[in-house]
Amino acid sequence: MTSSDPGTADYVVVGGGTAGCVLARRLLERTDGTVLLLEAGGDPDGIDTVSAPHRWVENIGAAHDWGYTYAPTGHVAGRTLFLSRGKVLGGSGSTNALVWVRGHRADYDGWAAAGARGWDHASVLPHFRDCEDWEDGASEQRGAGGPVRIERPRDLHPVAAALVEAGVSYGMPYLDDVNVPEPCGVGPINTDASGGVRTSTWTGHLRPVLGHERLTVVTGARATRLVITGGRCTGVEYLRDGAPATVSAGREVVLAAGAIDSPKLLLLSGVGPAEHLRAVGVDPVLDLPGVGRNLQEHPILGGVCFAAREALPPPNNNLEGTTAFWRSDPSLAVPDLQFVAVQIPYVSPEVAARFPVPENAFVIAPGLMTVASRGFLGLTGPDGGLHVQPNMLAEQADVDALVSSVEIALDLAAQPAFAKLVERRTAPGEDTSRAALVDFVRQAAMPYFHPVGTCAMGVHDGAVVDPDLRVRGVDGLRVADASVMPTITSANTNAPTAMIAERAAALIAAG
Ligand SMILES: Cc1cc2nc3c(=O)[nH]c(=O)nc-3n(C[C@H](O)[C@H](O)[C@H](O)COP(=O)(O)OP(=O)(O)OC[C@H]3O[C@@H](n4cnc5c(N)ncnc54)[C@H](O)[C@@H]3O)c2cc1C
C-alpha cells in the first residue's frame, strides 16, 4: 500500500479515515491537483474483524485501534472509559458498528442558525445523497450510484425483530427508512454493508482510485506537526517507520485525522489556546482558544441486560439490525434517545461486576443523542501526551434523560415481543427507584465512540474553522472531519462525517 512520497503535492490530506478517504477521491475528481494522503495506520483488507459486520466489537482495542481513554470523573463513578479510534485506512469507519444514519433535519438547521452558513439541512442533503448507493434507489432524500453501498440488514435476529415489534406495541411509529429528515420511531437500521461485508469510504471512495496518477497514499505515516510560516501552512512533518519526513503542500493542507487527532496536531503545531500551549511547553503560533474545546460525545448504556429463555441464534448483521429514535420527554421537539437491542451482553465492566452476566443474554442499550455536557482535550506535554475529558453526564439534564431511557427500556422489555424471549432481567437489579437508576446510569454509561466538536465550525470567538472549514487565522489550512461539528448530531456520526468531507471537497474545489 505504501507509495513513495514525492515530497510535495498540491493537496496534502492528513488522515485516511471516513473523511480522508472521501476527500482524496473527491479532490481528484473535482480539481486538477495532485493529492497526497498521509495515514498513520495500514491497509484494512484482510482483517476479518473489519470486513465481517458481526465482528466489529473485536476491533475495539485491537492492533488497529489508537486505544485512547477518557479521563475519569465522579459523574461516571470515577471510571476511565476506553475510547476506540480506528488506526487503519477507512479510520473508525473501518472499525465501527456500521450504522449509517444522518440524524435529524434540526441538527443541520441548528448549525446554520448558530453561524455555520451553508450547512442547513437543505444545503447538506445533496452531499449525503452523493455519498451513498441506497438499496431502494434514488429519491428526493436518498442517493443511488454513490460510492458507499447502504442496505437494510437481512434476516433479522430474534432480538432485533423484537425491538421493532415491541416498539410498535409500545406506541412508536414504524420507520421503514431511518434516514428520513425527521426520524422518530422504530425500524430496520441502515448499515454500510452488503452481502455480509462492510462497505465504507475506504472501500467505496478511495480503494477504487488507488493507482490514479495524481494520487499518493502513504501509510504508516504519522503526522507530527504542521509547517506554518508567515501565517500560512505550507506542509506537514511526519514519521514513517520512525524516520522523519516533510511533505510540502502547493495549495492546501486538509486535516482529517478525526476529533482527537486533528486538534492534537493543531496544538502540537502551536495553534490553540496560548495559555495552555505555554503551560505544556509548546510555543504558540496562533492563539485560537477553541482548539480542543467543545468536545461532545454520546453516552450509551451498557446495558439493560436479560437472560434469554431459550438459546439465542448466533449474532448476525451488525449485532443490532434495528433501532428506535424516541424522546425522553414527550414535549421535546427532536428525539433525544436512540435504542438498540444488542444480540450479545454488551455491558460495562462495572455493570458486569455488579450484576453477573449470563452467557445466553442480550441487552437493550439506550443512547443519549442530544447532550448538554461539554468536554475538552489538551496536551500533557510538548511530545503529544493527551488528556481527554468528555465530562460525560456532568449536566443533570443528561442524567435525567438517561434515567428516563432506562424506564423506557424496561417498558419495551415488558412488551409481548420481548417478554417471550426473556427468562429474567439481570441488570439493573430489583431496585428501580430513581436513586438506584441514577447510580446504574453512572456505572453503565460508556462512550458511543462519537467524539466531535473539538475544532468547531462557526463565526464566534470559540470557532476554530469558518463555515468554509478554513482554520481561522492560518492560510492554506482546513479541517474537514468530525471535529468541525458545532454540536453533535442526534444520531451516529459516521454518515454526517462523510457528508462533511463531501462538502469540504466541493468548497475546496470552489476555491
Ligand atoms: C468502535 C466504533 C464504533 C462506532 N460505531 C459507529 C456506528 O455504528 N455508526 C456511526 O455513524 N458512527 C460510529 N462510530 C463513529 C464513526 O466511525 C466516526 O464518527 C467517524 O469515523 C469519524 O470520522 P473521521 O474521519 O472524523 O475520523 P476517523 O474515521 O477516525 O479517521 C481519522 C483517521 O486519521 C488517522 N490519523 C489520526 N492521527 C493521524 C496522524 N497524526 N497522522 C496520520 N494519520 C492520522 C487515523 O488513523 C484514522 O484513519 C464508531 C466509532 C468506533 C471507533
The ligand as an SDF file (V2000), in Angstrom:
LIG
                    3D

 53 58  0  0  0  0  0  0  0  0999 V2000
  -15.8200    1.1240   17.6480 C   0  0  0  0  0  0  0  0  0  0  0  0
  -16.5650    2.2610   16.9870 C   0  0  0  0  0  0  0  0  0  0  0  0
  -17.9170    2.1200   16.6800 C   0  0  0  0  0  0  0  0  0  0  0  0
  -18.6100    3.1570   16.0580 C   0  0  0  0  0  0  0  0  0  0  0  0
  -19.8600    2.9100   15.5710 N   0  0  0  0  0  0  0  0  0  0  0  0
  -20.4360    3.8100   14.7440 C   0  0  0  0  0  0  0  0  0  0  0  0
  -21.6140    3.4830   14.0190 C   0  0  0  0  0  0  0  0  0  0  0  0
  -22.0950    2.3580   14.0580 O   0  0  0  0  0  0  0  0  0  0  0  0
  -22.1620    4.4320   13.2280 N   0  0  0  0  0  0  0  0  0  0  0  0
  -21.6330    5.6870   13.1410 C   0  0  0  0  0  0  0  0  0  0  0  0
  -22.2160    6.5320   12.4640 O   0  0  0  0  0  0  0  0  0  0  0  0
  -20.5000    6.0110   13.7900 N   0  0  0  0  0  0  0  0  0  0  0  0
  -19.8600    5.0870   14.5400 C   0  0  0  0  0  0  0  0  0  0  0  0
  -18.6520    5.3730   15.1060 N   0  0  0  0  0  0  0  0  0  0  0  0
  -18.0890    6.7270   14.9020 C   0  0  0  0  0  0  0  0  0  0  0  0
  -17.6470    6.9940   13.4570 C   0  0  0  0  0  0  0  0  0  0  0  0
  -16.9710    5.8850   12.9310 O   0  0  0  0  0  0  0  0  0  0  0  0
  -16.7870    8.2630   13.4400 C   0  0  0  0  0  0  0  0  0  0  0  0
  -17.6160    9.3600   13.8360 O   0  0  0  0  0  0  0  0  0  0  0  0
  -16.1840    8.5840   12.0860 C   0  0  0  0  0  0  0  0  0  0  0  0
  -15.4280    7.5120   11.5930 O   0  0  0  0  0  0  0  0  0  0  0  0
  -15.2920    9.8220   12.2180 C   0  0  0  0  0  0  0  0  0  0  0  0
  -14.6130   10.0470   11.0110 O   0  0  0  0  0  0  0  0  0  0  0  0
  -13.2810   10.9110   10.9550 P   0  0  0  0  0  0  0  0  0  0  0  0
  -12.8680   10.9330    9.5470 O   0  0  0  0  0  0  0  0  0  0  0  0
  -13.5370   12.1840   11.6670 O   0  0  0  0  0  0  0  0  0  0  0  0
  -12.2320   10.1170   11.8510 O   0  0  0  0  0  0  0  0  0  0  0  0
  -11.6600    8.6510   11.6360 P   0  0  0  0  0  0  0  0  0  0  0  0
  -12.5640    7.8390   10.7760 O   0  0  0  0  0  0  0  0  0  0  0  0
  -11.3590    8.1250   12.9900 O   0  0  0  0  0  0  0  0  0  0  0  0
  -10.3460    8.8780   10.7980 O   0  0  0  0  0  0  0  0  0  0  0  0
   -9.1900    9.5150   11.2780 C   0  0  0  0  0  0  0  0  0  0  0  0
   -8.0080    8.8960   10.5490 C   0  0  0  0  0  0  0  0  0  0  0  0
   -6.8560    9.6890   10.7680 O   0  0  0  0  0  0  0  0  0  0  0  0
   -5.7620    8.8350   11.0710 C   0  0  0  0  0  0  0  0  0  0  0  0
   -4.8310    9.6230   11.8740 N   0  0  0  0  0  0  0  0  0  0  0  0
   -5.0220   10.0920   13.1230 C   0  0  0  0  0  0  0  0  0  0  0  0
   -3.9450   10.8030   13.5270 N   0  0  0  0  0  0  0  0  0  0  0  0
   -3.0720   10.7930   12.4970 C   0  0  0  0  0  0  0  0  0  0  0  0
   -1.7900   11.3660   12.3050 C   0  0  0  0  0  0  0  0  0  0  0  0
   -1.2110   12.0980   13.2620 N   0  0  0  0  0  0  0  0  0  0  0  0
   -1.1700   11.1710   11.1210 N   0  0  0  0  0  0  0  0  0  0  0  0
   -1.7590   10.4250   10.1280 C   0  0  0  0  0  0  0  0  0  0  0  0
   -2.9640    9.8410   10.2780 N   0  0  0  0  0  0  0  0  0  0  0  0
   -3.6300   10.0410   11.4450 C   0  0  0  0  0  0  0  0  0  0  0  0
   -6.3910    7.6830   11.8120 C   0  0  0  0  0  0  0  0  0  0  0  0
   -5.5620    6.5490   11.8270 O   0  0  0  0  0  0  0  0  0  0  0  0
   -7.6730    7.4950   11.0280 C   0  0  0  0  0  0  0  0  0  0  0  0
   -7.5060    6.6460    9.9220 O   0  0  0  0  0  0  0  0  0  0  0  0
  -17.9410    4.3870   15.7840 C   0  0  0  0  0  0  0  0  0  0  0  0
  -16.5850    4.5310   16.1000 C   0  0  0  0  0  0  0  0  0  0  0  0
  -15.9000    3.4810   16.6870 C   0  0  0  0  0  0  0  0  0  0  0  0
  -14.4390    3.6460   16.9860 C   0  0  0  0  0  0  0  0  0  0  0  0
  1  2  1  0
  2  3  1  0
  2 52  2  0
  3  4  2  0
  4  5  1  0
  4 50  1  0
  5  6  2  0
  6  7  1  0
  6 13  1  0
  7  8  2  0
  7  9  1  0
  9 10  1  0
 10 11  2  0
 10 12  1  0
 12 13  2  0
 13 14  1  0
 14 15  1  0
 14 50  1  0
 15 16  1  0
 16 17  1  0
 16 18  1  0
 18 19  1  0
 18 20  1  0
 20 21  1  0
 20 22  1  0
 22 23  1  0
 23 24  1  0
 24 25  2  0
 24 26  1  0
 24 27  1  0
 27 28  1  0
 28 29  2  0
 28 30  1  0
 28 31  1  0
 31 32  1  0
 32 33  1  0
 33 34  1  0
 33 48  1  0
 34 35  1  0
 35 36  1  0
 35 46  1  0
 36 37  1  0
 36 45  1  0
 37 38  2  0
 38 39  1  0
 39 40  1  0
 39 45  2  0
 40 41  1  0
 40 42  2  0
 42 43  1  0
 43 44  2  0
 44 45  1  0
 46 47  1  0
 46 48  1  0
 48 49  1  0
 50 51  2  0
 51 52  1  0
 52 53  1  0
M  END
$$$$
